[in-house]
Amino acid sequence: MSEYISKSAFALIVILFSLTAATAQSPVSQECFGRVYNAKEVTRRAKIIQRPDLNLVNSFVQGRQAHIVIRGVLCRTGRVTDMQLIEGTPSELTDYLKKAVSGVTFTPAELNWHSVSQRMAFEFDINGGRTKMISEDEAKGRLVETVEVVGNRRLTAEQIMFWIKTRPGYAYDGDLVQTDLQVLLSKGYFDKLQTRVVTEGGPRGGIVVTFELFELPVIGDVKINGLSEGYSLVVGAKLALVGVDRGEPFDVAKVKLGTMAIKQFLESKGWRDVRVEETTENVNPFTVILTFSISGYKPQ
């Protein structure tokens, strides 16, 4: 009997150890489902109850100097999720800071008496062995020194700046900067996966905001193979309706919509087993030729 209890106790210890190890190895930043709001959109902002514990960080940063900004979501579930390094170089130090931020406790934001999720930036100044978390009010008190646009090829900086509201000389507003980024992405000219905005400390103590853009190439021509002239004209018009046309930015998502539009149109005309294959030819770094090769069984 005692031997059975000992074995059971040993098994329980193994299970607990395994669970603890799994928890320790689990990612710090998880995903917050549902809509996430900026601070200006909520009725009552999230309130930090317990700030990040920086003791472990301070023991690691002896002799270092750095300025690091981590943006996260104060999820309505009470956990900090979706952490991204906005300023600073990925390293063991930034990993420590993310772990510290994950331990923050807070009261969720509210909108119309309901708990909601809110974005928040955690900004840290590291000087020697001391790490200081800069409050949101302190961060917003710093002025924007410059706003830079890099990576643009066809669009001019003046055209892009027309869509951006963040301006030099104004108080830095992280929510406005992120809104500017979303506005740029909504224009359809930029790659949504690669385009980003980066902020860093300026030489005069303010903030430098840089929009790093990856322009989508332009469609130089759209070719349709496998259809009669009449069908090709109709298919070309349907492709243009979803943004797949000569002179438009080449967007993979829109090409997929175009493929679906072709299949739906032909199937509505009685075609069976319709297959559409898209191929691209890079004329130069800025232009692609798009070809749709279509096959299937026409109605008799």
N, C-alpha and C positions, 0 to 999 in steps of 0.2 A: 504494500500500500504506500509506504513512505517513498519507495523507489518510483512508483507511478506519479506521486505528487511532485517529486524532484524533476522527473522528466517533463511534466506538464509546466512546471515553473520555468524550466530551461527553455521550453518552446515559446512560452509567453515572452520571455526576455528577448529571444531572437526576433520575434514578430515586432516587438516595440522598437528594437534597435533598427530593424529594416524600415519601419515607418518613419523613424526619426531621420535616418539617412536619406530617405526619399524626399522628405520635407526640406532638408538642408540643401539637396541638390536641385530642387524645383526652381524654375525661373522666378526672379524677384518680381518682374513686371508681368502682369496678366492683362487680359482684355476686359474692358468695361462695356457691356452690351447696352444698346439703346443710345439715344441722342445724348451728346455731350455739349454743354453750354459754355460760353465765355462769361466772365464775371459780370459784364454789362447786361447780359440777357436775363439774369436771375433776379428774383424778388429779394432774396437774402443770400449773401455770399457764404460760401463754406468758411468755417472758422476753425483754425488750427488749435487743438487742445494741447497736444504734446509735440514739440518740435523735434527734428531729427537728433538722435543721440550721436554726437560727433567725437566721442572719446576714442573709438577705434580708429577713426579717420586721423585724428590728431597724432596718434602714435605712429602713423604711417607716413606723415607728410613732413617729417623733420627736414629742414633746409629747403623746402620746395616753395615755389610761388606759382599760383595759378588762379584763373578766374573761370568758374565752371557753372553752367546753367543746365538744369535738368527740368524738362517739362513733363508733367504727369497729369493724370486725371484723378480727382478726388471723387471716386465713384459713389453713387448713392448707396451702395452696399456697405460702405464704411472702410473700403480698402483703397490704397493708392495703386493705380494700374496704368498701363500704356505709357511707361516712362521712356522718354527719348532724350538723348544728349544733344542739346541745342548749341551749346558753346563749350569748347574744350576738346581734347584729344582722347579717344577711347583708351583706357588703361586700367590697371588694377585699382588705381585711385578712384576713377569714376565708377568702377564697380562697387567699391566701398560706399561711395556717396549714394548710389542707387539703393543699396541695402539699407542705409540710414534713412533715406526718404521713405522706403517701404514701411518703416516702423512708425511713421507719423500717425497720430490719431486726430480725428477731426469731427466736426458736426457737418453733415452734408448740406449743400446749398438747397434753397427752396425756391420753387416757382409756383405761384398760385396755391400755396399751402401743401404742395407735394415735394418730397425729397427728389432732387435731381443731381446729375453728375456735372462737375465743373472742372475746366482746365485750370491748372495753376503752374507757375514757374517757380522753381526753387533755385536761388542764386547763391553761390558760395565764393567768398574771397579767401584764398589760402596764402598765408604769409609765414614762412618758417614752419613752426610747429603749431600754428594756431589757425583754426578754420572758423570763419564767421559766416553765418547765414544772413544774407541781406533780405530784409523784409520787402514785401510787395510795394509798400509805400516808398521805401528808400529807392528801390529799383526804378519805380516810375518817376521819381524825382530827378533822375539823371537825364540829360538832354541827348537827343540824337545828334551826333556829330556829322555823319555823312550817311547817305543812302546810295549804295552802289548796285549796278546791274552788270552782271558778267555772263558770257555765254551766248548773248544774242548775236545773230548773224544777218538775218533779213530785216527784222524789226529794229528800228532805231531805239536808243535809250530814251529819247524824248517820247516816242509812242508808248513805251512801256511805263514810263513814269506818269503818264496821263492816267493810268489805271490805279496807281499807288497813292494812298493818302498819307502814309508815313513821310514826314518831311524833316530835314535838318533844322535844328534850332528849337524843335518842339520836344516836350517831355516824352520819354520813351514809354510806349504802351504795347506790351507783348500781345495783347488780344488784337489790337489794330494791325500789328505786323502779320499775325496769322490770318486775319481777314484779308489783308492785301494779297497774301500768297494764294488763298482760295479764289480770289477774284481773277488773278492771273491764270490759274489753272482752268477756270471756267471759260476762258476765251477760246480754248481749243487749239492754241498754237504751241503748247508746251507739253512735254512728256510728264505725266502725272507721277510716275515712279521715281524719276531722277531729279526733277526740279525741286528746289528747296530754298529756304531762307536761313541764313546764319547770322547770329549776332555775336559781337565781341567787343571787349573794352577798347575804347579809343585812346589816342595819345594824350588827350586833354581831360581824361576821366569820364567821358561820356560813353555813348554806345555807337558802334558802327554797324549798320544793317546792310547785309549783302544778299541780294537775290541771285542765286546761282541757277541759271536757266538752261534747259536743254530743249531747243526748238525741234519740233517735228519737221521732217522733210516735206516738201510740197509734191503733190501728184502732178507729174508732167503730162501724163496721158493715161487714159483708161481704154484698154483693148478688150473686146468681147469676142471669143472664139466659140464656134459650134452652133451659132444661131443664124437664121436668115436676117436680112437687112431690117425687115419690119420688126421682128422680135428684138433685134439688137437696139433699135431706137427706143422701144418701150423700156427695155431693161436699163439702158443708159439713163433714162429719165428717172426711173425708180432709184437707181444708185445715187443720182444727184440729190434726191429728196432726203437721203440719210447722210449727206455730206461727203460722198465719194464722187469727186468730179475733178476735172482738170483745174489746177490752181488752188485746190483746197489742201489743208494740212493732211498728211498721211497718218491716220489714226487707226490702229489695229482693231479697236472696238467698233469703229464705224464700218470697217471692211467686213467684219463678221455680221453686222446688221445688214449690209448690202447683200451678202451671200444668202442670208435668210429671206430677204425681199425677193431675190431672183427665184429661189426655190418655190416660195409661196405663189408667186405670179405664174410660173410655168405649171405648177400643179393645179392651179385654178383653171388653166386652159386645157387640162386633161393629160398633161405629161405624167409619165410614171418613172420611178427610180431616177429622179433627177440628182445629178452630182455636179457640184461646183467646186473647182479648184482655183485658188488664188495664188499667183506668183508675182514676185516683184523683181525689178531690175534697177539697180542703182546707177543712174546716169552720172551723178556726182554726189558729194556729201549732202547736197541740199535738195535733190530731185530724184523721184522714183517713177518708174513706169509700172503701172498695175495692170495685170492681165487676168481676166476671168475665163477659164476654160470650162465649157458647159457640155454635159452629155446626158442622155436619157432617151426614153422612148416617146416619140411624138404621137399624138392621137392620129388615127387614120382618117 
